[in-house]
């Protein structure tokens, strides 16, 4: 399963798609949750529902071989402003949330958007982190840096062109 979190202009978007092999996971009932990111305790829920609504998901426990160490950076949190698709909750401890009644190996996908915030303000660190939940279930969390907006790139290009023009004039005088 791959989860991508990225700065998108003034907003942060997160999306996931893939399958989970639940062979090494233990079904532990159901849990209702909203799309949310939290650093203490450390978890990220993508898709599902926007608070205050909640979507029920299958709560699974696992033996953590290696978690998403370093993915969460500061003590902050926030509910998503918009969501679509299935629910996926990943915790740095010993649980995961999958769609209610999830059957291992089934394709799932979903997304969330947090308005007017940054990746850092949500308490996530930039980088690629892999959680190994037993020998058969892995999640790759890819937190991407901000991509400059086209207007910012255009402003930079104009500035560089101006510097080049000034240098040319100095050389020809």
Secondary structure, 3 states (H helix, E strand, C coil): CEEEEEEECCEEEEEEEECCCCCCCEEEEEEEECCEEEECCEEEEEECCCCCCCEEEEEEECCCCECCCCCECCCCEEECCEEEECEEEEECCCEEEEECCCCCCCCEEEEEEECCCCCCCCCECCEEEEEECCCCCEEEEEEECCCCCHHHHHHHHHHHHHHHHHHHHHHHC
